[in-house]
Amino acid sequence: MKRTPKFKERSGVEILEESCQLLRDAPPRILAIYLLGTAPFLLGFLYFWADMSGSAFAQDHLAEGALAVSLLFVWKSLWQAIFASELRGQLADSPPKWSIANVAATAVIQTAIQSTSLLVIPVGAVLILPFGTVFGFYRTSMVLAGDTSAKPRILLRRALGAAGLWQGQTWVALAIASLLALLVLINLLAMFLIVPQLLKSFFGIEFAFTRNIAGIFNLTFLMVLCSLVYLCLDPLLTAMYALRVFYADSRESGRDLSVALQRARVAAGFLFCILLFGFATAVQAQTANPAVATPTLDRSIDQVLKRSEFVWRMPRPPIEEKDRGFAISWLESLSRLMDRMMQTVKEWAEWIRRWFEPLRYSPDAGGTKGAAPSTTLKWLTYAVGAVAACAVAFLLFRLLRNRKAPKPVLAGVAASVAIDLNDDSITADQMPESSWLALAQDWLAKGDRRMALRAFHLATLNYLARRELILLQRWKSNYEYEIELRRRARAMGAAIGPVFASNVGIFERGWYGYHEVDDEALTAYRSNLETLRSHAGQ
């Protein structure tokens, strides 16, 4: 049997460096193709997420929103496949030719393949071991979308074979990409926290972030950050798998050498022109200026090199063994020890790689061939994976079973005694409205009108939430409740926004400000509360 020549495997760092260079060399047209497919999907998904998580009427248009997000996912899969195929064509200097029929066939095939990734990739991530192959299969299938002449069955077999190649490179590259994703997430979070504060400090511009900085820490804001991280790193991963497919094909066809030779010809011609121009310039200068004697030239060079501005560039004389000192000798010994340790680690990694030798990939045959690991090692791997899966399932079961039951809603004046109104973490949904009113009367009986005002305000928020005029959230401010109430009350035809705004003013002057809470303020607040009840209904 004819053996395929051994192909030099690039490390994970090298393949990522080449991916960055590939994206830098890509024309704006190819990057615009990626944004054309990805940006509408991310915007539609974020709108759907925010609407479903914050709207009180989300149930009414759930089906329409889910259908729209699904269509945008199909749109994204098509254009990302075209983007990956264009990158592969840029590597081989042979861009794919697209027609309406090819685009339609690519849309159907990629929709069928990529839709399963929403379930298969999370399962691979939980099992850990097959994640590199699973993730690589879906990325490779996008890169191979440009081969419109191949049958879908052949395309899937080629994608599976290419995904199994060079597993060490895959895991190192994915680990580095995960670290980059974390760093990008931290930088974006810092930008959203710092930039609004700078704009407020220098230009007096107010944002929602500057009014209530704790309010941004919610799931919607987290999804926005994750979408931006995806938009930054997804093209890099696509370029990496385009390179992997290109190098896998080159093992049989030698296409990488052909492309390199063609580019070398252009570079050699350009270099020849430069050398020719330099030679002509040197000949002209030598003709115009007489030659300088060698001893005179050497003395001039020595004098220039001894100047203070050039002395620091001169190499230091070698240090004798007796002048090295204890610190330098110790560092050299430590360096040699680290070299031996790294060599040992490489030998162990090579031994493990020989056991788990990946299947060889042959694009012409449309499949894979080669020898699988030994039967004993294969079943041992399966057994370890099964034990790990059972352990994870058992831990999840214990976690769900031991989860604490939700705290019962406090009711009555007896339960309200445990409430500390000075605690800023109190929310209006911890007790029903009647209990907040009873707590307010209790503080009035004790003579503390400020505490009573806080209890009346929590009762107001609880009443409005029960009437579905506001949605209680721990991070929301009174100003946000006021805006939300004006919007929803306008749909009901009730003019209760100004009444609530008046109560908010009374509460904030007495609770956060320096105004004393007197009987007049309490009477005005309770009168406004009754007005809210009469307009909004009991």
C-alpha positions as CSV (number, residue, x, y, z in Angstrom):
1,M,0.0,0.0,0.0
2,K,1.4,3.4,-1.0
3,R,2.1,5.5,2.1
4,T,1.4,9.3,2.0
5,P,4.5,11.3,2.7
6,K,4.7,12.7,6.2
7,F,3.5,16.3,6.2
8,K,5.1,18.8,8.7
9,E,2.5,19.6,11.3
10,R,2.3,23.3,12.3
11,S,1.9,24.1,16.0
12,G,-1.2,25.8,17.3
13,V,0.6,29.1,17.7
14,E,1.9,29.0,14.1
15,I,-1.5,28.2,12.6
16,L,-3.1,31.1,14.5
17,E,-0.3,33.5,13.3
18,E,-1.0,32.4,9.7
19,S,-4.7,32.9,10.3
20,C,-4.2,36.5,11.4
21,Q,-2.0,37.1,8.4
22,L,-4.6,35.6,6.1
23,L,-7.3,37.9,7.5
24,R,-5.0,41.0,7.1
25,D,-4.3,40.0,3.5
26,A,-8.0,39.5,2.7
27,P,-9.5,42.2,0.5
28,P,-12.4,44.3,2.0
29,R,-14.9,42.4,-0.2
30,I,-14.3,39.1,1.7
31,L,-14.6,40.8,5.1
32,A,-17.8,42.5,3.9
33,I,-19.3,39.1,3.0
34,Y,-18.7,37.9,6.6
35,L,-20.4,41.1,8.1
36,L,-23.3,40.8,5.7
37,G,-24.2,37.4,7.0
38,T,-23.2,37.7,10.7
39,A,-24.3,41.3,11.7
40,P,-28.0,40.9,10.9
41,F,-28.2,37.6,12.8
42,L,-26.5,39.0,15.9
43,L,-28.8,42.1,15.9
44,G,-31.9,40.0,15.4
45,F,-30.9,37.5,18.1
46,L,-30.1,40.3,20.6
47,Y,-33.5,42.0,19.9
48,F,-35.3,38.6,20.3
49,W,-33.4,38.0,23.6
50,A,-34.1,41.4,25.1
51,D,-37.8,41.2,24.0
52,M,-38.4,37.7,25.4
53,S,-36.6,38.5,28.7
54,G,-38.0,42.0,29.4
55,S,-41.4,42.4,27.6
56,A,-44.6,41.7,29.4
57,F,-46.2,40.8,26.1
58,A,-43.5,38.5,24.8
59,Q,-45.8,35.5,24.7
60,D,-47.9,37.2,22.1
61,H,-45.2,37.2,19.4
62,L,-42.9,34.4,20.5
63,A,-43.6,32.3,17.4
64,E,-42.9,35.1,14.9
65,G,-39.7,36.1,16.7
66,A,-38.4,32.5,16.8
67,L,-39.1,32.1,13.1
68,A,-37.3,35.4,12.3
69,V,-34.2,34.3,14.3
70,S,-34.2,30.9,12.5
71,L,-34.3,32.6,9.0
72,L,-31.5,34.9,10.1
73,F,-29.5,31.8,11.2
74,V,-29.9,30.3,7.7
75,W,-28.8,33.6,6.2
76,K,-25.7,33.6,8.5
77,S,-24.8,30.0,7.6
78,L,-24.9,30.7,3.9
79,W,-22.7,33.9,4.0
80,Q,-20.2,32.4,6.5
81,A,-19.8,29.4,4.1
82,I,-19.2,31.8,1.2
83,F,-16.7,33.7,3.4
84,A,-14.8,30.5,4.3
85,S,-14.7,29.4,0.7
86,E,-13.4,32.7,-0.4
87,L,-10.6,32.5,2.2
88,R,-9.7,29.0,0.9
89,G,-9.7,30.4,-2.7
90,Q,-7.4,33.2,-1.6
91,L,-4.9,30.7,-0.3
92,A,-4.9,28.6,-3.5
93,D,-5.0,31.6,-5.8
94,S,-8.2,30.2,-7.4
95,P,-11.4,31.9,-6.0
96,P,-14.6,29.9,-6.3
97,K,-17.1,30.6,-9.0
98,W,-20.6,31.3,-7.7
99,S,-23.9,31.1,-9.5
100,I,-27.5,31.2,-8.4
101,A,-27.7,27.4,-8.4
102,N,-24.5,27.0,-6.4
103,V,-25.6,29.5,-3.8
104,A,-29.0,27.8,-3.4
105,A,-27.4,24.4,-3.1
106,T,-24.9,25.8,-0.5
107,A,-27.7,27.3,1.5
108,V,-29.6,24.1,1.7
109,I,-26.6,21.9,2.6
110,Q,-25.2,24.4,5.2
111,T,-28.6,24.8,6.8
112,A,-28.9,21.1,7.2
113,I,-25.4,20.7,8.6
114,Q,-25.1,23.8,10.8
115,S,-28.5,23.5,12.4
116,T,-27.3,20.3,14.1
117,S,-24.3,22.2,15.6
118,L,-26.7,23.9,18.1
119,L,-27.1,20.5,19.8
120,V,-24.0,18.5,18.9
121,I,-21.3,21.1,19.8
122,P,-22.6,21.6,23.4
123,V,-22.7,17.8,23.9
124,G,-19.1,17.6,22.6
125,A,-18.1,20.3,25.0
126,V,-19.5,18.4,27.9
127,L,-17.8,15.2,26.9
128,I,-14.5,17.2,26.3
129,L,-12.6,14.5,24.4
130,P,-14.5,14.7,21.0
131,F,-15.0,18.5,21.2
132,G,-12.0,19.3,18.9
133,T,-13.2,16.9,16.2
134,V,-16.9,18.0,16.5
135,F,-16.1,21.7,16.4
136,G,-13.6,21.2,13.5
137,F,-16.2,19.2,11.5
138,Y,-18.7,22.0,11.4
139,R,-16.0,24.6,10.6
140,T,-14.4,22.4,7.9
141,S,-17.8,21.8,6.2
142,M,-18.1,25.6,5.8
143,V,-14.7,25.8,4.2
144,L,-15.5,23.0,1.8
145,A,-18.8,24.6,0.7
146,G,-17.0,26.1,-2.3
147,D,-16.7,22.6,-3.8
148,T,-20.2,22.7,-5.3
149,S,-19.5,19.9,-7.7
150,A,-19.0,17.3,-4.9
151,K,-21.9,15.4,-3.6
152,P,-23.1,16.1,0.0
153,R,-22.1,12.6,1.2
154,I,-18.6,13.1,-0.2
155,L,-18.4,16.6,1.4
156,L,-19.4,15.3,4.8
157,R,-16.8,12.5,4.6
158,R,-14.1,14.9,3.6
159,A,-15.0,17.3,6.4
160,L,-14.9,14.5,9.0
161,G,-11.5,13.3,7.7
162,A,-10.0,16.8,7.8
163,A,-11.4,17.4,11.3
164,G,-9.6,14.4,12.6
165,L,-6.2,15.6,11.5
166,W,-3.6,17.2,13.8
167,Q,-5.4,17.0,17.1
168,G,-2.6,18.5,19.1
169,Q,-2.6,21.6,16.9
170,T,-6.4,21.8,17.3
171,W,-6.4,21.7,21.1
172,V,-3.6,24.2,21.4
173,A,-5.3,26.7,19.0
174,L,-8.7,26.3,20.7
175,A,-7.1,26.9,24.1
176,I,-5.4,30.1,22.9
177,A,-8.6,31.2,21.2
178,S,-10.5,30.7,24.5
179,L,-7.9,32.8,26.4
180,L,-8.2,35.5,23.7
181,A,-12.0,35.4,24.1
182,L,-11.7,36.0,27.8
183,L,-9.3,38.9,27.3
184,V,-11.6,40.5,24.7
185,L,-14.5,40.1,27.1
186,I,-12.6,41.8,29.9
187,N,-11.5,44.7,27.6
188,L,-15.1,45.3,26.3
189,L,-16.5,45.3,29.8
190,A,-13.8,47.8,30.9
191,M,-14.6,50.0,27.8
192,F,-18.4,50.0,28.6
193,L,-17.6,50.9,32.3
194,I,-14.9,53.5,31.7
195,V,-15.8,55.4,28.5
196,P,-19.3,56.6,29.7
197,Q,-17.7,57.9,32.9
198,L,-15.0,59.8,30.9
199,L,-17.7,61.3,28.7
200,K,-19.6,62.4,31.7
201,S,-16.6,63.8,33.4
202,F,-15.2,65.8,30.4
203,F,-18.4,66.7,28.4
204,G,-21.2,66.2,30.9
205,I,-23.0,63.6,28.8
206,E,-25.3,61.3,30.8
207,F,-25.8,57.6,29.9
208,A,-27.8,54.9,31.5
209,F,-24.5,53.4,32.7
210,T,-23.6,56.6,34.6
211,R,-27.0,56.9,36.3
212,N,-27.1,53.4,37.6
213,I,-23.9,51.5,37.0
214,A,-25.2,48.4,38.7
215,G,-28.1,48.2,36.3
216,I,-26.0,47.1,33.4
217,F,-25.1,43.8,35.0
218,N,-27.9,41.7,33.5
219,L,-28.3,38.9,31.0
220,T,-29.0,41.2,28.1
221,F,-25.8,43.2,28.6
222,L,-23.9,39.9,29.0
223,M,-25.3,38.6,25.7
224,V,-24.2,41.9,24.0
225,L,-20.7,41.4,25.2
226,C,-20.6,37.7,24.1
227,S,-21.9,38.7,20.7
228,L,-19.1,41.3,20.3
229,V,-16.5,38.6,21.4
230,Y,-18.0,36.2,18.8
231,L,-17.8,38.9,16.1
232,C,-14.1,39.4,16.9
233,L,-12.9,35.8,17.1
234,D,-15.2,33.9,14.8
235,P,-13.4,35.1,11.6
236,L,-10.0,34.0,13.1
237,L,-11.3,30.5,13.7
238,T,-12.8,30.3,10.2
239,A,-9.5,31.4,8.7
240,M,-7.6,28.8,10.8
241,Y,-9.8,25.9,9.5
242,A,-9.4,27.3,5.9
243,L,-5.7,26.9,6.4
244,R,-6.1,23.4,7.8
245,V,-8.1,22.3,4.8
246,F,-5.6,23.9,2.4
247,Y,-2.7,22.1,4.0
248,A,-4.6,18.8,4.2
249,D,-5.3,19.0,0.4
250,S,-1.6,20.0,-0.2
251,R,-0.4,16.7,1.2
252,E,-1.6,15.0,-1.9
253,S,-1.6,17.8,-4.6
254,G,1.4,19.9,-3.4
255,R,-0.7,23.0,-4.0
256,D,1.0,25.0,-1.3
257,L,4.4,24.5,-3.0
258,S,2.9,25.6,-6.3
259,V,1.4,28.8,-4.8
260,A,4.7,29.6,-2.9
261,L,6.7,29.1,-6.1
262,Q,4.4,31.4,-8.1
263,R,4.7,34.1,-5.4
264,A,8.4,33.6,-5.2
265,R,8.7,34.3,-8.9
266,V,7.1,37.7,-8.4
267,A,9.2,38.5,-5.4
268,A,12.4,37.4,-7.3
269,G,11.5,39.7,-10.2
270,F,11.0,42.6,-7.9
271,L,14.2,41.8,-6.1
272,F,16.1,41.6,-9.4
273,C,14.8,45.1,-10.3
274,I,16.0,46.5,-7.0
275,L,19.4,44.9,-7.3
276,L,19.8,46.1,-10.8
277,F,18.9,49.6,-9.8
278,G,21.3,49.4,-6.8
279,F,24.1,48.1,-9.0
280,A,23.6,51.0,-11.5
281,T,23.6,53.5,-8.6
282,A,26.8,52.0,-7.1
283,V,28.6,52.1,-10.4
284,Q,27.6,55.7,-11.0
285,A,28.7,56.7,-7.4
286,Q,32.1,54.9,-7.9
287,T,32.6,56.7,-11.1
288,A,31.8,60.1,-9.6
289,N,33.8,59.6,-6.4
290,P,37.4,58.3,-6.2
291,A,38.1,55.2,-4.1
292,V,39.3,55.7,-0.5
293,A,42.3,53.9,0.7
294,T,41.6,50.9,3.0
295,P,43.7,52.0,6.0
296,T,42.2,55.4,6.0
297,L,38.7,54.0,5.8
298,D,39.4,51.6,8.7
299,R,40.7,54.4,10.9
300,S,37.6,56.5,10.2
301,I,35.3,53.6,11.0
302,D,37.1,53.0,14.4
303,Q,36.9,56.6,15.3
304,V,33.2,56.7,14.6
305,L,32.4,53.5,16.5
306,K,34.2,54.9,19.6
307,R,31.8,57.8,19.9
308,S,29.5,57.9,22.9
309,E,26.4,57.5,20.9
310,F,27.6,54.2,19.3
311,V,29.5,52.6,22.2
312,W,26.3,51.0,23.7
313,R,25.8,49.1,20.4
314,M,29.2,47.3,20.6
315,P,29.1,43.7,21.9
316,R,30.5,43.0,25.3
317,P,33.6,40.9,25.6
318,P,32.9,37.3,26.7
319,I,32.9,36.7,30.5
320,E,35.5,34.2,31.8
321,E,34.3,31.2,33.7
322,K,35.8,32.5,37.0
323,D,34.0,35.8,36.7
324,R,30.5,34.4,36.1
325,G,29.5,34.4,39.8
326,F,27.0,32.2,41.7
327,A,23.8,33.8,40.3
328,I,24.7,33.4,36.6
329,S,25.9,29.8,37.2
330,W,22.6,29.0,39.1
331,L,20.5,30.5,36.3
332,E,22.3,28.5,33.7
333,S,21.8,25.3,35.7
334,L,18.1,26.1,36.0
335,S,17.9,26.8,32.3
336,R,19.4,23.4,31.5
337,L,17.1,21.7,34.0
338,M,14.0,23.3,32.3
339,D,15.3,22.2,28.9
340,R,15.5,18.6,30.1
341,M,12.0,18.8,31.6
342,M,10.6,20.2,28.4
343,Q,12.3,17.4,26.4
344,T,10.8,14.8,28.8
345,V,7.3,16.3,28.3
346,K,7.8,16.3,24.5
347,E,8.8,12.6,24.7
348,W,5.6,11.7,26.7
349,A,3.5,13.8,24.3
350,E,5.0,12.0,21.3
351,W,4.3,8.6,23.0
352,I,0.7,9.5,23.6
353,R,0.4,10.9,20.0
354,R,1.6,7.5,18.6
355,W,-1.1,5.7,20.6
356,F,-3.8,8.1,19.4
357,E,-2.5,8.4,15.8
358,P,-5.3,10.3,13.9
359,L,-6.9,8.8,10.8
360,R,-5.1,9.8,7.6
361,Y,-7.0,12.2,5.3
362,S,-7.3,11.7,1.5
363,P,-9.5,14.3,-0.3
364,D,-9.3,12.5,-3.6
365,A,-10.7,9.3,-2.2
366,G,-13.4,11.3,-0.4
367,G,-12.9,9.6,2.9
368,T,-10.4,8.4,5.5
369,K,-8.1,5.5,5.7
370,G,-5.4,4.3,8.1
371,A,-5.0,2.2,11.3
372,A,-7.1,2.9,14.3
373,P,-5.7,2.7,17.9
374,S,-5.5,-0.7,19.5
375,T,-8.7,-2.3,20.7
376,T,-7.7,-2.3,24.3
377,L,-6.8,1.4,24.4
378,K,-10.0,2.2,22.5
379,W,-12.3,0.4,25.0
380,L,-10.3,1.9,27.9
381,T,-10.9,5.4,26.5
382,Y,-14.6,4.6,26.1
383,A,-14.7,3.3,29.7
384,V,-13.1,6.5,31.1
385,G,-15.5,8.6,29.1
386,A,-18.5,6.7,30.4
387,V,-17.3,7.0,34.0
388,A,-16.7,10.7,33.6
389,A,-20.2,11.1,32.0
390,C,-21.8,9.2,34.9
391,A,-19.9,11.3,37.4
392,V,-21.1,14.5,35.8
393,A,-24.7,13.2,35.6
394,F,-24.6,12.2,39.3
395,L,-23.2,15.6,40.4
396,L,-26.0,17.4,38.4
397,F,-28.6,15.1,40.0
398,R,-27.3,15.9,43.5
399,L,-27.2,19.6,42.7
400,L,-30.8,19.6,41.5
401,R,-32.0,17.5,44.3
402,N,-30.3,19.5,47.1
403,R,-31.4,22.8,45.6
404,K,-33.1,24.9,48.2
405,A,-36.8,25.5,47.9
406,P,-37.8,29.1,47.2
407,K,-38.4,31.2,50.3
408,P,-42.1,31.6,51.1
409,V,-43.5,35.1,50.7
410,L,-43.7,36.9,54.0
411,A,-47.2,38.0,55.0
412,G,-48.7,39.8,57.9
413,V,-47.2,42.2,60.4
414,A,-45.5,39.3,62.4
415,A,-43.4,38.4,59.4
416,S,-42.6,42.0,58.6
417,V,-40.7,42.5,61.9
418,A,-37.7,40.7,60.3
419,I,-37.5,43.2,57.4
420,D,-34.7,45.8,57.7
421,L,-35.8,48.8,55.7
422,N,-32.3,50.3,55.8
423,D,-31.1,47.4,53.7
424,D,-30.8,48.5,50.0
425,S,-31.2,45.0,48.7
426,I,-34.8,44.8,49.8
427,T,-37.2,44.4,46.9
428,A,-40.9,45.1,46.8
429,D,-41.9,41.5,45.9
430,Q,-40.6,40.1,49.3
431,M,-44.0,40.8,50.9
432,P,-47.5,41.5,49.5
433,E,-48.9,45.0,49.5
434,S,-51.0,44.6,52.6
435,S,-47.9,43.5,54.6
436,W,-46.0,46.6,53.5
437,L,-48.9,48.9,54.5
438,A,-49.1,47.1,57.9
439,L,-45.4,47.6,58.4
440,A,-45.8,51.3,57.5
441,Q,-48.5,51.7,60.2
442,D,-46.3,49.9,62.7
443,W,-43.5,52.4,62.1
444,L,-46.0,55.3,62.3
445,A,-47.0,54.0,65.7
446,K,-43.4,54.0,66.7
447,G,-43.0,57.6,65.5
448,D,-40.5,56.9,62.7
449,R,-42.1,58.6,59.7
450,R,-39.0,58.0,57.5
451,M,-39.2,54.2,57.8
452,A,-43.0,54.4,57.2
453,L,-42.4,56.4,54.0
454,R,-40.0,53.6,52.8
455,A,-42.7,51.0,53.5
456,F,-45.4,53.0,51.7
457,H,-43.1,53.3,48.6
458,L,-42.4,49.5,48.6
459,A,-46.2,49.0,48.8
460,T,-46.7,51.3,45.8
461,L,-44.1,49.3,43.7
462,N,-45.7,46.0,44.7
463,Y,-49.2,47.3,43.7
464,L,-47.9,48.5,40.3
465,A,-46.1,45.2,39.7
466,R,-49.3,43.3,40.6
467,R,-51.2,45.4,38.1
468,E,-48.5,44.5,35.5
469,L,-47.7,48.2,35.0
470,I,-44.0,47.7,35.9
471,L,-41.7,44.7,36.0
472,L,-39.8,44.5,39.3
473,Q,-36.0,44.1,39.0
474,R,-33.3,44.6,41.6
475,W,-31.1,46.7,39.4
476,K,-33.9,49.2,38.3
477,S,-34.0,52.7,39.6
478,N,-37.1,54.8,40.4
479,Y,-36.5,56.8,37.2
480,E,-36.6,53.6,35.1
481,Y,-39.8,52.5,36.9
482,E,-41.3,56.0,36.1
483,I,-40.4,55.6,32.3
484,E,-41.8,52.1,32.2
485,L,-45.0,53.2,34.0
486,R,-45.6,56.1,31.6
487,R,-45.2,53.8,28.6
488,R,-47.5,51.1,29.8
489,A,-50.1,53.4,31.4
490,R,-50.3,55.3,28.1
491,A,-51.6,52.1,26.4
492,M,-54.2,51.7,29.1
493,G,-55.3,55.3,28.8
494,A,-54.6,56.1,32.4
495,A,-52.8,59.3,33.4
496,I,-50.9,58.0,36.4
497,G,-47.3,58.7,35.4
498,P,-47.3,62.3,36.9
499,V,-48.8,61.0,40.1
500,F,-46.2,58.3,40.5
501,A,-43.4,60.8,39.6
502,S,-44.8,63.1,42.5
503,N,-44.5,60.2,44.9
504,V,-41.0,59.4,43.7
505,G,-40.0,63.0,44.4
506,I,-41.5,62.8,47.9
507,F,-39.8,59.5,48.7
508,E,-36.3,60.5,47.4
509,R,-36.3,63.8,49.2
510,G,-37.1,62.1,52.4
511,W,-35.1,58.9,52.1
512,Y,-32.0,59.9,50.1
513,G,-32.0,63.7,50.8
514,Y,-31.8,65.9,53.8
515,H,-35.5,66.8,54.0
516,E,-37.4,65.8,57.1
517,V,-40.4,63.5,56.6
518,D,-43.4,65.3,58.2
519,D,-47.1,64.5,58.4
520,E,-47.8,66.6,55.3
521,A,-45.4,64.6,53.1
522,L,-46.9,61.3,54.3
523,T,-50.4,62.6,53.7
524,A,-49.5,63.7,50.2
525,Y,-47.9,60.4,49.5
526,R,-50.9,58.4,50.7
527,S,-53.2,60.6,48.8
528,N,-51.3,60.0,45.6
529,L,-51.3,56.3,46.3
530,E,-55.1,56.3,46.5
531,T,-55.2,58.3,43.2
532,L,-53.1,55.6,41.6
533,R,-55.5,53.0,42.8
534,S,-58.5,54.8,41.5
535,H,-57.0,55.3,38.0
536,A,-55.4,51.9,37.6
537,G,-58.1,49.9,39.3
538,Q,-58.0,47.7,42.4
